[in-house]
Amino acid sequence: MPNALLSVYDKEGIVEFGNGLLDLGFTLYASGGTARVLVEAGLTVHDVSELVKGEAILGHRVVTLSREVHAGLLATDEQLDELTNRLGLPRLDLVCVDLYPLKKEIAKEGSTRESVTEMTDIGGPTMLRSGAKGRRVVIARAKDRQKVMQWLRDNQPDKVEFLEILAGDAEGVVADYCVTSARFISDGRWDGFVGERVVECKAENGQQGTAGLFSFLDCEDPLALGSFQLIDGAPLSYNNWCDIDRMLQTMTHIAGVWPWHYGTVPFIAIGVKHGNPCGASVGKAEGAIIAMVAGDTRAIFGGLVMTNFPMTLDLAETLLTYLMPEGQRRLLDGIVAPGFEEGAIALLRRKGDKCRFVVNLALEKLDSTSLDVAPRFRCVRGGFLRQPNYTHLLEMNLAKKYLRVTDTQKKDLLLAWAICSTSNSNTITLVKNSMLIGNGVGQQDRVGAAKLAISRAIDAGHSTEGAVACSDSFFPFPDAPKVLLDAGIKAILATSGSVNDKLTIEACRQTGVPIYLIPDADGRGFFGH
């Protein structure tokens, strides 16, 4: 008769799981609190104290930390006789554990080092690791119980492979728990990240082999990439996932800053190529699609598009055909939206299913709380870098203003700021009538960024006369502003901090162009290094 050990912090569903095990012929052992819940529900249960030959000690700090429990989890088939006959202990075939909620305690308002210490589980992780090493049926997450129950009822198919998966899950859960504890105890001197692969995909280049998208444990962010669902088309690649992440940064910054100034989140359409916006607009749904496409019809070809509104048949038709020669369709690498109207995917689909269709309902509910607040990690040779995420939202009222912008220019500057501050630096971004017309990204100097933004706008068929410009940092010299002014730019947003700020301000004043400056320490928008 098989034996199961149950020791859970969250008791929800444990009675049903225990009943299922009893129906399969298991003998149940449980730690104090879990045993009490099961007994009160009428289940036959042995308290774990029967194994350890004693009650919990040290204020319940030591319950399952005993050789009797771990012998039952670690004993091999060859050691079974010694375990049962000489030591008189049962082989524990299944162990179901969930850990004290350490992350929640750390995040809880009013938590202390003492409260976090009390909520740091030792026995649970130890049992999980013993169960994993002993290749028992080890359940480290409540969500896996039903999967395990069904596997048991199906007579344990592919047993070796299944137990390996469960063992890996247990080790991953414990690793994440230990990283969380180390980070807290050391005040961030120790850090790391553990995730579960949820998608396998092509790497950035074919010769690099296979890549993957990993999700953090217990992630409740509705905009986490693991919450985006591919519903049709080719599998998403590493490059696609990177582009989706970058579009989310731009879109959530637009959605974050707009309510501050206008009360609501507008309809947003963004097109990206290689991580940087090549088209972006706000307004009514159709107008946003049209302006996003018109921003750079050449660059958007083969790009990825994201909207915060569902893709209807009419919008799909516009996306495919606007500014295209008659009879030709625009090719896109993928479309990300809250949903697709029936027939829209069939209309947008490419030969060979090369266009990806991705949905996330949370895109339709963006607001000022949608910014990604999780720290950013970047692997570097021999380690990794960590920094807080970019969650700055532009407060136009805090800018030092030299002349005043119009209401239209203000909207354009806000859009330009959101694009500029989420594009690879150095960046100068041009917007006109709520439409991105030129994005001068990834340049080593401001003059180059200004010239690139202007040339991209002109190449795309736009006049820069009357557009606004945003720079992601200050102008070291007035040369880049003069390039912008000569191109007809009529409002500029940048940071201050250069010894030559006065020269830049004077150049704008002489042409009657408003310039808004925010101290570089407060408003710099470097991104993507």
PAFI-540366 format. One record per residue (C-alpha): residue in three letters; z, y, x. Coordinates in steps of 0.02 Angstrom, whole numbers, padded with zeros to 5 digits, always signed. Each point is the difference from the previous one (the first is absolute). Layout:
N
ALAZYX;...
% end
This chain:
529
MET+00000+00000+00000;PRO-00050+00169+00077;ASN+00126+00139+00026;ALA-00022+00187-00023;LEU+00107+00144+00062;LEU-00006+00161-00101;SER+00077+00162+00062;VAL-00070+00158-00076;TYR+00057+00181-00014;ASP-00109+00040-00151;LYS+00042-00131-00130;GLU-00145+00040-00117;GLY-00100-00158-00034;ILE+00110-00114+00104;VAL+00064-00097-00152;GLU-00177-00043-00054;PHE-00045-00050+00177;GLY+00156-00108+00015;ASN-00040-00086-00165;GLY-00174-00037+00063;LEU+00069-00080+00157;LEU+00122-00106-00100;ASP-00145-00061-00108;LEU-00086-00055+00160;GLY+00152-00100+00055;PHE+00078+00120+00124;THR+00185+00010+00034;LEU+00051+00182+00005;TYR+00115+00083+00127;ALA+00036+00186-00014;SER+00106+00134+00081;GLY+00144+00079-00097;GLY-00083+00135-00107;THR-00157-00099-00029;ALA+00099-00157-00042;ARG+00104+00096-00127;VAL-00155+00065-00091;LEU-00077-00173-00005;VAL+00159-00084-00062;GLU+00024+00131-00135;ALA-00177-00041-00058;GLY+00049-00183-00016;LEU-00086-00069+00156;THR+00077-00136+00108;VAL+00029+00079+00170;HIS+00098-00040+00158;ASP+00080+00148+00085;VAL-00053+00017+00181;SER+00184-00007+00046;GLU-00013-00188-00031;LEU-00116-00009+00150;VAL+00097+00113+00116;LYS+00167-00076-00051;GLY+00077+00169-00033;GLU-00008+00161-00099;ALA-00086+00161+00052;ILE+00098+00095+00131;LEU+00015+00178+00068;GLY-00026+00084-00167;HIS-00150-00109-00041;ARG-00087+00051+00162;VAL-00009-00181+00056;VAL-00061-00123-00132;THR-00155-00094+00055;LEU+00018+00030+00187;SER+00053-00176+00039;ARG-00070-00147+00097;GLU+00008-00108-00156;VAL-00125+00111-00093;HIS-00116+00023+00147;ALA+00006-00182+00049;GLY-00066-00039-00173;LEU-00141+00124+00024;LEU-00046-00042+00180;ALA+00018-00189+00011;THR-00164-00089+00038;ASP-00053-00165-00079;GLU+00058-00088+00159;GLN+00173+00079-00019;LEU+00019-00041-00184;ASP+00109-00154+00031;GLU+00119+00101+00109;LEU+00006+00139-00129;THR+00037-00107-00151;ASN+00092-00151+00067;ARG+00100+00066+00148;LEU+00028+00179-00059;GLY-00004-00035-00186;LEU-00110+00151-00036;PRO-00149+00015-00117;ARG-00173+00048+00058;LEU-00039+00168-00079;ASP-00181-00013-00055;LEU-00017+00172-00079;VAL+00084+00165+00036;CYS-00022+00152-00113;VAL+00070+00162+00069;ASP-00026+00183-00032;LEU+00081+00125+00116;TYR+00121+00142-00031;PRO-00105+00155-00043;LEU+00020+00087+00167;LYS-00144+00122-00022;LYS+00066+00059-00167;GLU+00173+00027+00072;ILE-00069+00101+00145;ALA-00104+00107-00118;LYS+00140+00021-00127;GLU+00075+00173-00015;GLY+00175+00001+00070;SER-00018-00159+00103;THR+00100-00010+00161;ARG-00004-00105+00156;GLU+00142-00101-00073;SER-00091-00032-00164;VAL-00159-00048+00091;THR+00097-00117+00113;GLU+00077-00084-00152;MET-00174-00019-00076;THR-00071-00079+00158;ASP-00031-00184-00035;ILE+00036-00125+00139;GLY+00017-00167-00089;GLY-00160+00021-00101;PRO-00118+00033+00147;THR+00083-00141+00097;MET-00029-00124-00140;LEU-00180+00056-00019;ARG-00034-00024+00185;SER+00083-00170+00002;GLY-00098-00052-00153;ALA-00161+00063+00078;LYS+00031-00090+00165;GLY+00047-00159-00093;ARG-00160+00017-00105;ARG+00097-00010-00161;VAL-00062+00075-00162;VAL+00062+00174+00044;ILE-00013+00140-00128;ALA+00032+00174+00068;ARG-00068+00104-00144;ALA+00037-00012-00185;LYS-00184+00019-00041;ASP-00037-00165+00089;ARG+00114-00106-00109;GLN-00128-00035-00136;LYS-00131-00045+00130;VAL+00119-00123+00081;MET+00053-00073-00167;GLN-00181-00033-00048;TRP-00033-00080+00170;LEU+00149-00116-00024;ARG-00060-00047-00174;ASP-00173-00037+00070;ASN+00075-00130+00119;GLN-00004+00112+00154;PRO-00184+00005+00047;ASP-00047+00049+00179;LYS+00184-00008+00045;VAL-00009+00038+00185;GLU-00110+00153-00025;PHE+00105+00063-00146;LEU+00163-00014+00096;GLU-00078+00091+00147;ILE-00046+00144-00116;LEU+00177+00008-00070;ALA+00074-00006+00175;GLY-00111+00143+00055;ASP+00050+00100-00154;ALA+00184-00028+00038;GLU-00018+00054+00181;GLY-00096+00154-00056;VAL+00133+00050-00125;VAL+00137-00021+00131;ALA-00100+00095+00130;ASP-00022+00147-00119;TYR+00186-00006-00040;CYS+00048+00003+00183;VAL-00118+00144+00039;THR+00077+00098-00143;SER+00175-00032+00066;ALA-00046+00041+00180;ARG-00084+00162-00053;PHE+00154+00055-00096;ILE+00131-00050+00127;SER-00095+00079+00146;ASP-00046+00158-00096;GLY-00183-00038+00027;ARG+00009-00045+00185;TRP-00061-00172-00051;ASP-00141-00011-00126;GLY-00148-00105-00052;PHE-00092-00062-00151;VAL-00027-00168-00081;GLY-00130-00035-00133;GLU-00083-00142-00091;ARG-00188-00018+00012;VAL-00071+00024-00174;VAL-00184+00018+00045;GLU-00103-00072+00142;CYS-00151+00106+00043;LYS-00133+00041+00128;ALA+00060+00100+00148;GLU-00065+00172+00049;ASN-00139-00082+00101;GLY-00072-00174-00018;GLN+00045-00053+00176;GLN+00184+00037-00036;GLY+00011-00146-00121;THR+00117+00001-00149;ALA+00119+00136-00058;GLY+00123+00009-00143;LEU+00094+00113-00119;PHE+00188-00028+00006;SER+00124+00058-00132;PHE+00181+00045+00031;LEU+00133-00103-00086;ASP+00078+00076-00156;CYS-00130+00139-00004;GLU+00008+00087-00168;ASP-00131+00134+00035;PRO-00134-00013-00137;LEU-00125+00077+00120;ALA+00033-00124+00141;LEU-00166-00072+00057;GLY+00058-00173-00053;SER+00003+00066-00179;PHE-00186+00039+00003;GLN-00100-00141-00079;LEU-00177-00046+00047;ILE-00079-00047-00167;ASP-00182-00019+00052;GLY-00115+00006+00149;ALA+00014-00045+00183;PRO+00171-00024+00082;LEU+00079+00157+00068;SER-00009+00019+00189;TYR+00124+00076+00122;ASN-00105+00159-00003;ASN+00004+00005-00190;TRP+00190-00015-00003;CYS+00015+00140+00128;ASP-00113+00111-00104;ILE+00099-00035-00158;ASP+00160+00047+00090;ARG-00077+00162+00063;MET-00070+00046-00172;LEU+00173-00029-00073;GLN+00072+00125+00123;THR-00126+00132-00052;MET+00012-00036-00185;THR+00190-00004-00007;HIS+00010+00165+00094;ILE-00117+00079-00128;ALA+00102-00077-00141;GLY+00160+00058+00085;VAL-00046+00181+00030;TRP-00096+00037-00161;PRO+00149-00008-00122;TRP+00095+00123+00108;HIS-00135+00129-00028;TYR-00084-00050-00163;GLY+00121-00114-00091;THR-00110-00154-00014;VAL-00097-00123+00107;PRO-00189+00025-00013;PHE-00134-00134-00005;ILE-00036-00041+00182;ALA-00150-00084+00080;ILE-00006-00038+00186;GLY-00133-00081+00109;VAL+00042-00064+00173;LYS-00098-00061+00150;HIS+00093-00070+00151;GLY+00168+00068-00055;ASN-00046+00181-00035;PRO-00050+00084-00163;CYS-00186+00036-00011;GLY+00010+00053-00182;ALA+00144+00060-00108;SER+00022+00101-00158;VAL+00119+00038-00142;GLY-00038+00048-00180;LYS-00062-00094-00151;ALA-00045-00181+00032;GLU-00190+00018+00000;GLY+00007+00164+00094;ALA+00112-00077+00133;ILE-00121-00145+00024;ILE-00150+00117+00010;ALA+00082+00117+00125;MET+00068-00143+00105;VAL-00175-00075+00015;ALA-00084+00168+00027;GLY+00119+00043+00141;ASP-00101-00108+00120;THR-00128-00115-00081;ARG-00046-00075+00168;ALA+00176-00041+00057;ILE+00056-00072-00167;PHE-00140-00129+00010;GLY+00089-00163+00041;GLY+00170+00082-00019;LEU+00157-00044-00097;VAL+00048+00100-00155;MET+00170+00022-00082;THR+00042+00084-00165;ASN+00161+00025-00096;PHE-00092-00028-00165;PRO-00087-00155-00071;MET-00183-00028+00040;THR-00098+00006-00162;LEU-00183-00049-00023;ASP-00054+00181-00002;LEU+00099+00041+00157;ALA-00070-00155+00086;GLU-00177+00058-00041;THR+00039+00172+00071;LEU+00074-00075+00157;LEU-00154-00107+00028;THR-00139+00122-00041;TYR+00056+00181+00021;LEU-00114+00087+00128;MET-00090-00163+00035;PRO-00191-00011-00009;GLU-00058-00064-00168;GLY+00010-00189-00010;GLN+00119-00016+00148;ARG+00185-00041-00003;ARG+00137+00054+00118;LEU+00075-00143+00101;LEU+00189+00000+00016;ASP+00116-00114+00097;GLY+00133+00003-00134;ILE+00081+00091-00145;VAL+00188+00013-00026;ALA+00061+00057-00170;PRO+00136-00030-00131;GLY-00126-00105-00097;PHE-00182-00029-00045;GLU-00077+00012-00173;GLU-00090-00156-00057;GLY-00174+00000+00075;ALA+00040+00125+00138;ILE+00019-00133+00133;ALA-00163-00083-00050;LEU-00086+00169+00017;LEU+00078+00039+00169;ARG-00017-00173+00076;ARG-00111-00019+00154;LYS-00106-00146+00054;GLY+00104-00132+00087;ASP+00158+00071-00081;LYS+00018+00119+00148;CYS+00087+00133-00105;ARG+00186-00026-00022;PHE+00090+00044-00162;VAL+00186+00031+00019;VAL+00126+00050-00133;ASN+00177+00068-00004;LEU+00067+00072-00162;ALA+00123+00107+00098;LEU-00143+00114+00054;GLU-00004+00070-00176;LYS+00184+00051+00010;LEU+00004+00101+00160;ASP+00123+00143+00015;SER+00102+00093+00130;THR+00104-00158+00032;SER-00151-00106+00048;LEU+00001+00043+00185;ASP+00029-00143+00120;VAL+00174+00030+00072;ALA+00011-00159+00105;PRO+00006+00025+00190;ARG-00164-00024+00093;PHE-00011-00127+00141;ARG-00141-00012+00125;CYS-00016-00141+00124;VAL-00031+00057+00178;ARG-00010-00096+00161;GLY+00169-00082+00029;GLY+00081+00061-00160;PHE-00024+00117-00147;LEU+00023+00180-00052;ARG+00098+00052-00154;GLN+00003+00165-00091;PRO+00041+00064-00175;ASN-00148+00000-00117;TYR-00097+00159-00033;THR+00077+00059-00163;HIS-00020+00188+00020;LEU-00064+00093-00152;LEU-00073+00173+00020;GLU+00102+00140-00076;MET-00125+00141-00009;ASN+00138+00123-00045;LEU+00078-00025+00173;ALA-00158+00051+00091;LYS-00009+00170+00083;LYS-00147+00081-00088;TYR-00122+00122+00074;LEU-00099+00061-00152;ARG+00002-00102-00160;VAL-00108-00145-00056;THR-00074-00020-00174;ASP+00058-00137-00119;THR-00157-00099+00039;GLN+00028+00019+00187;LYS+00180-00056-00020;LYS-00055-00163-00082;ASP-00131-00026+00133;LEU+00127+00029+00139;LEU+00120-00126-00077;LEU-00138-00131-00007;ALA-00056+00043+00176;TRP+00179-00016+00062;ALA+00024-00174-00077;ILE-00163-00060+00078;CYS+00026+00085+00168;SER+00178-00062+00023;THR-00050-00181-00034;SER-00155-00004+00112;ASN-00008-00040+00185;SER+00051+00152+00103;ASN-00057+00123+00057;THR-00070+00043-00170;ILE-00074+00150-00089;THR-00045-00031-00181;LEU-00115+00103-00111;VAL+00014+00001-00190;LYS-00100+00098-00127;ASN+00024-00001-00188;SER+00118-00151+00005;MET-00122-00100+00105;LEU+00015-00058+00181;ILE-00158+00062+00086;GLY+00040-00029+00184;ASN+00136-00095+00093;GLY+00003+00032+00187;VAL+00114-00142+00055;GLY+00056-00078+00163;GLN-00047+00143+00116;GLN+00080+00048+00164;ASP-00005+00187-00033;ARG+00005+00118-00148;VAL-00170+00077+00033;GLY-00079-00173+00000;ALA+00090-00043-00162;ALA-00060+00162-00082;LYS-00179-00025+00057;LEU+00000-00181-00056;ALA+00067+00044-00173;ILE-00132+00135-00020;SER-00143-00109+00063;ARG+00051-00143-00114;ALA+00003+00118-00148;ILE-00172+00071+00041;ASP-00072-00174+00034;ALA+00064-00052-00172;GLY-00096+00144-00079;HIS+00145+00118-00031;SER+00019+00184+00033;THR+00163+00039+00088;GLU-00002+00177-00069;GLY+00155+00020-00108;ALA+00084-00162+00053;VAL+00180-00013+00061;ALA+00060-00084+00160;CYS+00159-00091+00048;SER+00050-00036+00179;ASP+00132-00134+00035;SER+00082+00109+00133;PHE-00007+00174+00072;PHE-00149+00082+00084;PRO+00035+00021+00188;PHE-00131+00137+00008;PRO-00098+00098-00131;ASP-00162-00090+00048;ALA+00010-00137-00134;PRO+00047+00125-00138;LYS-00150+00106+00051;VAL-00113-00153-00017;LEU+00068-00024-00176;LEU-00015+00183-00046;ASP-00179+00009+00064;ALA-00040-00148-00114;GLY+00060+00097-00153;ILE+00172-00079-00021;LYS+00101+00110-00118;ALA+00178-00068+00017;ILE+00092-00095+00137;LEU+00160-00103+00001;ALA+00076-00046+00168;THR+00164-00003+00093;SER+00072+00134+00112;GLY+00071-00024+00174;SER-00135+00057+00119;VAL+00028+00146+00117;ASN-00166+00061-00068;ASP+00046-00004-00185;LYS-00019+00189-00010;LEU-00180-00010+00061;THR-00040-00131-00133;ILE+00083+00105-00136;GLU-00094+00155+00058;ALA-00168-00092-00001;CYS+00031-00050-00181;ARG+00062+00173-00048;GLN-00156+00083+00069;THR-00110-00107-00113;GLY+00115+00011-00151;VAL+00034-00187+00000;PRO+00175-00058-00054;ILE+00091-00113+00122;TYR+00159-00093-00046;LEU+00111-00058+00143;ILE+00146-00121-00002;PRO+00107-00025+00157;ASP-00068-00147+00098;ALA+00170-00085+00002;ASP-00002-00002-00190;GLY-00182-00023-00044;ARG-00096-00089+00138;GLY-00109-00138-00070;PHE-00042-00111+00149;PHE-00049-00171-00063;GLY-00074-00164+00054;HIS+00041+00000+00185;
% end
